[in-house]
Amino acid sequence: MKDRYGIILAAGQGSRMKSKLYKVLHPIAGKPMVEHVISQVEAVDPSEIVTIVGCGAEKVKSLLGTRCSYVLQEQQKGTGHAVLQAKKLLKNKIGTTLVICGDTPLLTTATLEKLFEYHQEKDAKATILTAVTENPTGYGRVIRDELGIVEKIVEEKDASLQEKLVKEINTGTYCFDNQLLFEALEKVGTANAQGEYYLTDVIGILKRSGAIVAAYRMPDFSESLGVNDRLALAEANQIMRTRINDKHMLNGVSIIDPNTTYIDSDVIIGTDTVIEPGVFLKGNTVIGEDCLIGAHSEIIDSAIFDRVKITSSHIQGAVVGNDSDIGPFGRLRPETKLGEHVHVGNFVEIKKSTIDDGTKVGHLTYVGDASLGKQINVGCGTVFVNYDGKEKHHTTVGDNSFIGCNTNLIAPLSIGESSFVAAGSTITRNVPKEAMAIARTKQINKEEYAKKLPYSS
């Protein structure tokens, strides 16, 4: 097999997006569209990938890092001019070069592999990836002769009325003989409606030289979608999310309502997990087997182990151990780690804390900057008071302790094992092992005093 190379076109501003964010950095299913593109290109195993950058060059480089080489297109003079910028890196290479746009995130590895195979099978010097659509408006048309052989590609602005009726469109993705590509690019001119150097003109140049030009027509038109505005961005997101949901369901995940379930592309979910409607699973989240992710939960960059039940809760940057349950209306913030069989009830917020096996934090409680041992009961309304206005401080609670309702634990603080904190206490000093701590004002009853109060009848 000939060596393969890839060129990703990612230099455009994307003015139709009407955004401060460069076009190829807009997210599709939680990942910038150019990252989807490079992932698919990497999967066909090229020897080198060159990304053409322009607008937002530093941000694109920061995102893709060392996954490719970069060439700057200082002025955007068309697709042919963009590809020509890679000449200094690739012109002497022997093999096949894939040219793909950074705003086509729906193209799959399978399609790109078939394009390469078709190119090699036909012994072509250029192969166009095409698709058929009932509404080809906005796309370049692939013009064939009466035998079905490709003659040329015509951009819509340069097409005749007859050519505009053609329904086979150019997707903007190609395979080229690498050396012939750069030879032909030197001959491309700007005699067209936009005054730009069209990459599509390479097809005509190669044809006139007697080279074989082929076209692989892919069956799924939706893969060809180029994202040029917010409407296309929404459409691409919808298509990508349908693919993602279908993949998980075929792998043994139950998604009750796929139309209202939003799962990012890198999320992993174990078998027999049930996802209820309105759920968002984002980033690098991993969910184990036999879990229930309840309606309207949002989980971001978190690890959820097996048999976990999450009910209408928000979890970010957290780890939840086997057989634990969260919610309803729980919130786990970054650097929270729960052990096994941990219960976090309604309206509980936990931040940067570790809670060990079997501990229960029932409801209406804040746990921040704390380490809780095993088999602890934390009563309703408890506050781990971790902030003095300048610094955050840590609280440690030993195994088998009991924290009564409406307790304030003022950090830095240590509560010993098997200790008991009475309800309504404000604890400012360490509590020894197996001690009981009471810190509340003595109750005073003033007989018949209520009659003197203004609201008294």
CORRATA-V417766 format. One record per pair of residues at least 12 apart in sequence whose C-alpha atoms are under 10 Angstrom apart, sorted by the first residue. I is the first residue (numbers start at 1). GAP is how many residues later the second one is. Records with the same first field share a line. If there is no record, write none. Layout:
BEGIN
I=GAP / GAP
END
This chain:
BEGIN
1=94 / 95 / 116 / 119
2=92 / 93 / 94 / 118 / 175
3=42 / 43 / 44 / 45 / 90 / 91 / 92 / 93 / 94 / 175
4=40 / 41 / 42 / 43 / 44 / 45 / 89 / 90 / 91 / 92 / 93 / 94 / 112 / 171 / 172 / 173 / 174
5=36 / 37 / 39 / 40 / 41 / 42 / 43 / 44 / 45 / 85 / 88 / 89 / 90 / 91 / 92 / 93 / 94 / 170 / 171 / 173
6=32 / 35 / 36 / 38 / 39 / 40 / 41 / 42 / 43 / 44 / 45 / 62 / 84 / 90 / 91 / 92 / 93 / 94 / 169 / 172
7=31 / 34 / 41 / 42 / 43 / 44 / 45 / 61 / 62 / 63 / 75 / 76 / 79 / 83 / 90 / 91 / 92 / 93 / 94 / 95 / 166 / 167
8=26 / 29 / 30 / 33 / 41 / 42 / 43 / 44 / 45 / 60 / 62 / 74 / 75 / 78 / 90 / 91 / 92 / 93 / 94 / 95 / 165
9=15 / 25 / 41 / 42 / 43 / 44 / 45 / 64 / 70 / 73 / 74 / 90 / 91 / 92 / 93 / 94
10=12 / 13 / 14 / 15 / 24 / 41 / 42 / 43 / 44 / 45 / 46 / 47 / 50 / 62 / 63 / 72 / 90 / 91 / 92 / 93
11=12 / 13 / 40 / 41 / 42 / 43 / 44 / 45 / 46 / 49 / 60 / 61 / 62 / 63 / 64 / 65 / 68 / 71 / 90 / 91
12=12 / 40 / 41 / 42 / 43 / 44 / 45 / 61 / 63 / 64 / 66 / 67 / 70 / 90 / 91
13=41 / 42 / 43 / 63
14=41 / 89 / 213 / 214 / 215
15=213 / 214
16=211 / 212 / 213 / 214
17=210 / 211 / 212 / 213 / 214 / 215 / 216
18=210 / 211 / 212
19=210 / 211
20=36
21=34 / 35 / 38
22=32 / 33 / 34 / 35 / 37 / 38
23=32 / 33 / 79 / 80 / 204 / 205 / 206 / 210
24=12 / 13 / 31 / 32 / 36 / 77 / 78 / 79 / 80 / 81 / 203 / 204
25=31 / 34 / 35 / 38 / 77 / 78
26=77 / 201 / 204 / 207
27=78 / 206 / 209 / 210
28=77 / 78 / 205 / 206 / 207 / 208 / 209 / 210 / 211 / 212 / 213 / 236 / 237
29=207 / 208 / 209 / 210 / 211 / 212 / 215 / 233 / 234 / 235 / 236 / 237 / 252 / 253 / 254
30=207 / 211 / 232 / 233 / 234 / 235 / 236 / 237 / 251 / 252 / 253 / 254
31=74 / 233 / 234 / 235 / 251 / 252
32=28 / 31 / 70 / 71 / 73
33=69 / 70 / 71 / 72 / 73 / 194 / 200 / 203 / 204
34=17 / 26 / 29 / 30 / 67 / 68 / 69 / 70 / 71
35=25 / 28 / 29 / 67 / 68 / 70
36=66 / 67 / 68 / 69 / 70 / 71 / 72 / 229
37=63 / 64 / 65 / 66 / 67 / 68 / 69 / 70 / 71 / 72
38=13 / 26 / 29 / 30 / 62 / 63 / 64 / 67
39=28 / 66 / 69 / 70
40=65 / 66 / 67 / 68 / 69 / 70 / 71 / 72 / 73
41=57 / 58 / 59 / 66 / 67 / 68 / 71 / 72
42=25 / 26 / 67
43=65 / 66 / 67 / 69 / 70
44=54 / 65 / 66 / 68 / 69 / 72
45=68
46=50 / 51 / 52
47=48 / 50
48=19 / 20 / 21 / 41 / 42 / 49
49=18 / 19 / 20 / 21 / 40 / 41 / 48 / 49 / 50
50=17 / 18 / 19 / 20 / 21 / 33 / 35 / 36 / 39 / 40 / 49
51=13 / 16 / 17 / 18 / 19 / 20 / 21 / 31 / 32 / 34 / 35 / 48 / 49 / 50 / 51
52=17 / 18 / 19 / 20 / 21 / 22 / 30 / 31 / 32 / 33 / 34 / 49 / 50
53=17 / 18 / 19 / 20 / 21 / 23 / 29 / 32 / 49
54=16 / 17 / 18 / 19 / 20 / 21 / 22 / 28
55=17 / 18 / 19 / 20 / 21
57=13 / 14 / 15 / 16 / 17
69=17 / 20
70=15 / 16 / 19
71=12 / 13 / 14 / 15 / 16 / 17 / 18
72=13 / 14
73=12 / 13
76=120 / 121
77=113 / 117 / 118 / 119 / 120 / 121
78=112 / 116 / 117 / 118 / 119 / 120 / 121
79=22 / 93 / 117 / 118 / 119 / 120 / 121
80=102 / 104 / 105 / 106 / 108 / 109 / 110 / 116 / 117 / 118 / 119 / 120 / 121 / 122
81=104 / 105 / 107 / 108 / 115 / 116 / 117 / 118
82=115 / 116 / 117
83=16 / 17 / 98 / 99 / 102 / 114 / 115 / 116
84=97 / 98 / 99 / 100 / 101 / 102 / 113 / 115
85=97
86=96
87=91 / 92 / 94 / 95 / 96 / 98
88=94
90=88 / 89 / 92
91=87 / 88 / 89 / 90 / 91 / 92
92=86 / 87 / 90
93=84 / 85 / 86
94=83 / 84 / 85 / 86
95=81 / 82 / 83 / 84
96=20 / 23 / 24 / 29 / 30 / 78 / 79 / 80 / 81 / 82 / 83 / 84 / 85
97=19 / 29 / 77 / 78 / 79 / 80 / 81 / 82 / 84
98=14 / 17 / 18 / 28 / 29 / 75 / 76 / 77 / 78 / 79 / 80
99=29 / 73 / 74 / 75 / 76 / 77 / 100
100=12 / 29 / 71 / 72 / 73 / 74 / 75
101=70 / 71 / 72 / 73 / 125 / 126
102=124 / 125
103=121 / 122 / 123 / 124 / 125 / 130
104=67 / 68 / 69 / 119 / 120 / 121 / 122 / 123 / 124 / 132
105=118 / 119 / 120 / 121 / 122 / 128 / 131 / 132 / 135
106=116 / 117 / 118 / 119 / 120 / 121 / 130 / 131 / 133 / 134 / 137
107=64 / 66 / 113 / 114 / 115 / 116 / 117 / 118 / 119
108=115 / 116
111=18 / 105 / 106 / 107 / 108 / 109 / 112
112=17 / 61 / 62 / 63 / 106
114=15 / 102 / 103 / 104
115=12 / 13 / 14 / 15 / 58 / 59 / 60 / 100 / 101 / 102 / 103
116=13 / 58 / 59 / 60 / 100
117=99
118=57 / 96 / 97 / 98 / 99
119=55 / 56 / 57 / 58 / 93 / 94 / 95 / 96 / 97
120=55
122=90 / 91 / 92 / 93
123=54 / 88 / 89 / 90 / 91
124=51 / 52 / 53 / 87 / 88 / 89 / 90 / 91
125=50 / 51 / 52 / 53 / 54 / 55 / 56 / 78 / 81 / 82 / 85 / 86 / 87 / 88 / 89
126=48 / 49 / 50 / 51 / 52 / 54 / 55 / 76 / 77 / 80 / 81 / 85 / 86 / 87 / 88 / 89
127=23 / 46 / 47 / 48 / 49 / 50 / 76 / 85 / 86 / 87 / 88 / 89
128=14 / 22 / 25 / 41 / 42 / 43 / 44 / 45 / 46 / 47 / 48 / 72 / 75 / 85 / 86 / 87 / 88 / 89
129=13 / 40 / 41 / 42 / 43 / 44 / 45 / 46 / 85 / 86 / 87 / 88 / 89 / 95
130=12 / 38 / 39 / 40 / 41 / 42 / 43 / 44 / 85 / 86 / 87 / 88 / 89 / 90 / 91 / 94
131=36 / 37 / 38 / 39 / 40 / 84 / 85 / 86 / 87 / 88 / 89 / 90 / 91 / 92 / 93
132=34 / 35 / 36 / 37 / 38 / 39 / 85 / 86 / 87 / 88 / 89 / 90 / 92
133=33 / 34 / 35 / 36 / 87 / 88 / 89
134=31 / 32 / 33 / 34
135=30 / 31 / 32 / 33 / 34
136=20 / 28 / 29 / 30 / 31 / 32 / 33 / 34
137=19 / 27 / 28 / 29 / 30 / 32
138=17 / 18 / 19 / 26 / 31
139=15 / 16 / 17 / 18 / 25 / 28 / 29 / 30 / 31 / 32 / 33 / 87
140=13 / 14 / 15 / 16 / 17 / 18 / 19 / 23 / 24 / 26 / 27 / 28 / 29 / 30 / 31 / 32 / 60
141=12 / 13 / 14 / 15 / 18 / 22 / 23 / 24 / 25 / 26 / 27 / 28 / 29 / 30
142=12 / 13 / 21 / 22 / 24 / 25 / 26 / 27 / 28 / 29 / 73
143=20 / 21 / 23 / 24 / 25 / 26 / 27
144=22 / 24 / 71
148=66 / 67
149=63 / 64 / 65 / 66
150=53 / 54 / 57 / 62 / 63 / 64 / 65
151=52 / 53 / 56 / 57 / 62 / 63
152=48 / 49 / 50 / 51 / 52 / 53 / 54 / 55 / 61
153=16 / 17 / 46 / 47 / 48 / 49 / 50 / 51
154=15 / 16 / 46 / 47
155=14 / 15 / 37 / 38 / 39 / 43 / 45 / 46
156=37
157=35 / 36 / 37
158=34 / 35 / 36
159=34
168=49 / 53
169=48 / 52 / 55
170=30 / 45 / 47 / 54
171=46 / 47 / 50 / 52 / 53 / 54 / 55
172=27 / 28 / 52 / 54
173=51
174=25 / 26 / 40 / 41 / 42
175=38 / 39 / 40
176=26 / 27 / 37
180=22 / 26 / 31
181=18 / 21 / 22 / 24 / 25
182=20
183=19 / 22 / 23
184=15 / 17 / 18 / 19 / 20 / 21 / 22 / 25
185=12 / 13 / 14 / 15 / 16 / 17 / 20
186=16
187=14 / 15 / 18
188=12 / 13 / 14 / 16 / 17
189=12
222=13 / 14 / 17 / 18
223=13 / 16 / 17
225=14
237=25 / 27
238=21 / 24
240=23 / 24 / 25
241=17 / 18 / 20 / 21 / 22 / 23 / 24
242=16 / 17 / 19 / 20 / 21
243=22
244=14 / 18 / 19 / 20 / 21 / 22 / 23
245=12 / 13 / 14 / 16 / 17 / 18 / 19 / 20
246=12
248=15 / 19 / 20 / 21 / 22 / 23 / 25
249=20 / 22 / 23 / 24 / 25
250=21
251=18 / 19 / 20 / 21
252=17 / 18 / 19 / 20 / 21 / 22 / 37
253=16 / 17 / 18 / 19 / 20 / 21 / 22 / 36 / 37 / 38
254=17 / 18 / 19 / 20 / 21 / 22 / 38
255=18 / 19 / 20 / 21 / 22 / 24 / 38
256=18 / 19 / 20 / 21 / 22 / 39
257=18 / 19 / 20 / 21 / 22
258=17 / 18 / 19 / 20 / 21
259=18 / 19
260=16 / 17 / 18 / 19 / 20 / 35 / 36
261=14 / 15 / 16 / 17 / 18 / 19 / 20 / 34 / 35
262=15 / 16 / 17 / 18 / 19 / 20 / 36
263=16 / 17 / 18 / 19 / 20 / 22 / 36
264=16 / 17 / 18 / 19 / 20 / 21 / 36
265=16 / 17 / 18 / 19 / 20
266=15 / 16 / 17 / 18 / 19 / 20 / 35
267=14 / 15 / 16 / 17 / 18 / 19 / 20 / 33 / 34 / 35
268=13 / 16 / 17 / 18 / 19 / 20 / 35
269=12 / 16 / 17 / 18 / 19 / 20 / 21 / 22 / 35 / 36
270=16 / 17 / 18 / 19 / 20 / 21 / 35 / 36
271=16 / 17 / 18 / 19 / 20 / 35
272=16 / 17 / 18 / 19 / 20 / 35
273=14 / 15 / 16 / 17 / 18 / 19 / 20 / 33 / 34 / 35 / 36
274=15 / 16 / 17 / 18 / 19 / 20 / 35
275=16 / 17 / 18 / 19 / 20 / 21 / 22 / 35
276=16 / 17 / 18 / 19 / 20 / 21 / 35 / 36
277=16 / 17 / 18 / 19 / 20
278=16 / 17 / 18 / 19 / 20 / 34
279=14 / 15 / 16 / 17 / 18 / 19 / 20 / 33 / 34
280=13 / 15 / 16 / 17 / 18 / 19 / 20 / 34
281=12 / 16 / 17 / 18 / 19 / 20 / 21 / 34
282=16 / 17 / 18 / 19 / 20 / 34
283=16 / 17 / 18 / 19 / 33 / 34
284=15 / 16 / 17 / 18 / 19 / 33
285=14 / 15 / 16 / 17 / 18 / 19 / 31 / 32 / 33 / 34
286=13 / 14 / 15 / 16 / 17 / 18 / 19 / 33
287=12 / 15 / 16 / 17 / 18 / 19 / 20 / 21 / 33
288=15 / 16 / 17 / 18 / 19 / 20 / 33 / 34
289=15 / 16 / 17 / 18 / 19 / 33
290=15 / 16 / 17 / 18 / 19 / 33
291=13 / 14 / 15 / 16 / 17 / 18 / 19 / 31 / 32 / 33 / 34
292=14 / 15 / 16 / 17 / 18 / 19 / 33
293=15 / 16 / 17 / 18 / 19 / 20 / 33
294=15 / 16 / 17 / 18 / 19 / 32 / 33 / 34
295=15 / 16 / 17 / 18 / 33
296=14 / 15 / 16 / 17 / 18 / 33
297=13 / 14 / 15 / 16 / 17 / 18 / 30 / 31 / 32 / 33 / 34
298=12 / 13 / 14 / 15 / 16 / 17 / 18 / 33
299=14 / 15 / 16 / 17 / 18 / 19 / 32 / 33
300=14 / 15 / 16 / 17 / 18 / 33 / 34
301=14 / 15 / 16 / 17 / 18 / 33
302=13 / 14 / 15 / 16 / 17 / 18 / 30 / 31 / 32 / 33 / 34 / 35
303=12 / 13 / 14 / 15 / 16 / 17 / 18 / 34
304=14 / 15 / 16 / 17 / 18 / 19 / 20 / 34
305=14 / 15 / 16 / 17 / 18 / 19 / 34 / 35
306=14 / 15 / 16 / 17 / 18 / 34
307=14 / 15 / 16 / 17 / 18 / 34
308=12 / 13 / 14 / 15 / 16 / 17 / 18 / 32 / 33 / 34
309=13 / 14 / 15 / 16 / 17 / 18 / 19 / 34
310=14 / 15 / 16 / 17 / 18 / 19 / 20 / 34
311=14 / 15 / 16 / 17 / 18 / 19 / 34 / 35
312=14 / 15 / 16 / 17 / 18 / 19 / 34
313=13 / 14 / 15 / 16 / 17 / 18 / 19 / 32 / 33 / 34 / 35
314=12 / 13 / 14 / 15 / 16 / 17 / 18 / 19 / 35
315=15 / 16 / 17 / 18 / 19 / 21 / 34 / 35
316=15 / 16 / 17 / 18 / 19 / 20 / 35
317=15 / 16 / 17 / 18 / 19 / 20 / 34 / 35
318=13 / 14 / 15 / 16 / 17 / 18 / 19 / 20 / 32 / 33 / 34 / 35 / 36
319=13 / 15 / 16 / 17 / 18 / 19 / 20 / 35
320=12 / 16 / 17 / 18 / 19 / 20 / 21 / 22 / 35
321=16 / 17 / 18 / 19 / 20 / 21 / 34 / 35 / 36
322=16 / 17 / 18 / 19 / 20 / 35
323=16 / 17 / 18 / 19 / 20 / 34 / 35
324=14 / 15 / 16 / 17 / 18 / 19 / 20 / 33 / 34 / 35 / 36
325=13 / 15 / 16 / 17 / 18 / 19 / 20 / 35
326=16 / 17 / 18 / 19 / 20 / 21 / 22 / 35 / 36
327=16 / 17 / 18 / 19 / 20 / 21 / 35 / 36
328=16 / 17 / 18 / 19 / 20 / 35
329=15 / 16 / 17 / 18 / 19 / 20 / 34
330=14 / 15 / 16 / 17 / 18 / 19 / 20 / 33 / 34 / 35
331=13 / 14 / 15 / 16 / 17 / 18 / 19 / 20 / 35
332=12 / 16 / 17 / 18 / 19 / 20 / 21 / 35
333=16 / 17 / 18 / 19 / 20 / 35
334=16 / 17 / 18 / 19
335=15 / 16 / 17 / 18 / 19 / 34
336=14 / 15 / 16 / 17 / 18 / 19 / 31 / 32 / 33 / 34 / 35
337=13 / 14 / 15 / 16 / 17 / 18 / 19 / 34
338=12 / 15 / 16 / 17 / 18 / 19 / 20 / 21 / 34
339=15 / 16 / 17 / 18 / 19 / 20 / 34 / 35
340=15 / 16 / 17 / 18 / 19 / 34
341=15 / 16 / 17 / 18 / 19 / 33 / 34
342=13 / 14 / 15 / 16 / 17 / 18 / 19 / 32 / 33 / 34
343=12 / 14 / 15 / 16 / 17 / 18 / 19 / 20 / 34
344=15 / 16 / 17 / 18 / 19 / 20 / 21 / 34
345=15 / 16 / 17 / 18 / 19 / 20 / 35
346=15 / 16 / 17 / 18 / 19
347=15 / 16 / 17 / 18 / 19 / 33 / 34
348=13 / 14 / 15 / 16 / 17 / 18 / 19 / 32 / 33 / 34
349=12 / 14 / 15 / 16 / 17 / 18 / 19 / 34
350=15 / 16 / 17 / 18 / 19 / 20 / 34
351=15 / 16 / 17 / 18 / 19
352=15 / 16 / 17 / 18 / 19 / 42
353=14 / 15 / 16 / 17 / 18 / 19 / 41 / 42 / 43
354=13 / 14 / 15 / 16 / 17 / 18 / 19 / 42
355=12 / 15 / 16 / 17 / 18 / 19 / 20 / 21 / 42
356=15 / 16 / 17 / 18 / 19 / 20 / 42 / 43
357=15 / 16 / 17 / 18 / 19 / 42
358=15 / 16 / 17 / 18 / 19 / 41 / 42
359=13 / 14 / 15 / 16 / 17 / 18 / 19 / 40 / 41 / 42
360=14 / 15 / 16 / 17 / 18 / 19
361=15 / 16 / 17 / 18 / 19 / 20 / 21 / 42
362=15 / 16 / 17 / 18 / 19 / 20
363=15 / 16 / 17 / 18 / 19 / 42
364=15 / 16 / 17 / 18 / 19 / 41 / 42
365=13 / 14 / 15 / 16 / 17 / 18 / 19 / 40 / 41 / 42
366=14 / 15 / 16 / 17 / 18 / 19 / 20 / 42
367=15 / 16 / 17 / 18 / 19 / 28 / 42
368=15 / 16 / 17 / 18 / 19 / 24 / 25 / 26 / 27 / 43
369=15 / 16 / 17 / 18 / 23 / 24 / 25 / 26 / 27 / 42 / 43
370=14 / 15 / 16 / 23 / 24 / 25 / 26 / 27 / 41 / 42 / 43 / 44
371=23 / 24 / 25 / 26 / 27 / 43
372=23 / 24 / 25 / 26 / 27 / 28 / 29 / 43
373=23 / 24 / 25 / 26 / 27 / 28 / 43 / 44
374=23 / 24 / 25 / 26 / 27 / 43
375=23 / 24 / 25 / 26 / 27 / 43
376=21 / 22 / 23 / 24 / 25 / 26 / 27 / 41 / 42 / 43
377=22 / 23 / 24 / 25 / 26 / 27 / 28 / 43
378=23 / 24 / 25 / 26 / 27 / 28 / 29 / 43
379=23 / 24 / 25 / 26 / 27 / 28 / 42 / 43 / 44
380=23 / 24 / 25 / 26 / 27 / 43
381=23 / 24 / 25 / 26 / 27 / 42 / 43
382=21 / 22 / 23 / 24 / 25 / 26 / 27 / 41 / 42 / 43 / 44
383=22 / 23 / 24 / 25 / 26 / 27 / 43
384=23 / 24 / 25 / 26 / 27 / 28 / 29 / 43
385=22 / 23 / 24 / 25 / 26 / 27 / 28 / 41 / 42 / 43
386=23 / 24 / 25 / 26 / 27
387=23 / 24 / 25
388=22 / 23 / 24
392=19 / 20
393=17 / 18 / 19 / 20
394=16 / 17 / 18 / 19 / 20
395=14 / 15 / 16 / 17 / 18 / 19 / 20 / 35
396=13 / 15 / 16 / 17 / 18 / 19 / 20 / 21 / 34
397=16 / 17 / 18 / 19 / 20 / 21 / 22 / 33 / 34
398=16 / 17 / 18 / 19 / 20 / 21 / 33 / 34 / 35 / 36
399=16 / 17 / 18 / 19 / 20 / 34
400=16 / 17 / 18 / 19 / 20 / 34
401=14 / 15 / 16 / 17 / 18 / 19 / 20 / 32 / 33 / 34 / 35
402=13 / 15 / 16 / 17 / 18 / 19 / 20 / 21 / 34
403=12 / 16 / 17 / 18 / 19 / 20 / 21 / 22 / 33 / 34
404=16 / 17 / 18 / 19 / 20 / 21 / 34
405=16 / 17 / 18 / 19 / 20
406=16 / 17 / 18 / 19 / 20
407=14 / 15 / 16 / 17 / 18 / 19 / 20 / 31 / 32 / 33
408=15 / 16 / 17 / 18 / 19 / 20 / 31
409=12 / 16 / 17 / 18 / 19 / 20 / 21
410=16 / 17 / 18 / 19 / 20
411=16 / 17 / 18 / 19
412=16 / 17 / 18
413=14 / 15 / 16 / 17 / 18
414=13 / 14 / 15 / 16 / 17 / 18 / 19
415=12 / 14 / 15 / 16 / 17 / 18 / 19 / 20 / 22
416=14 / 15 / 16 / 17 / 18 / 19 / 20
417=14 / 15 / 16 / 17 / 18
418=14 / 15 / 16 / 17 / 18
419=12 / 13 / 14 / 15 / 16 / 17 / 18
420=12 / 13 / 14 / 15 / 16 / 17 / 18
421=14 / 15 / 16 / 17 / 18
422=14 / 15 / 16 / 17 / 18
423=14 / 15 / 16 / 17
424=14 / 15 / 16 / 17
425=12 / 13 / 14 / 15 / 16
426=12 / 13 / 14 / 15
427=12 / 13
END
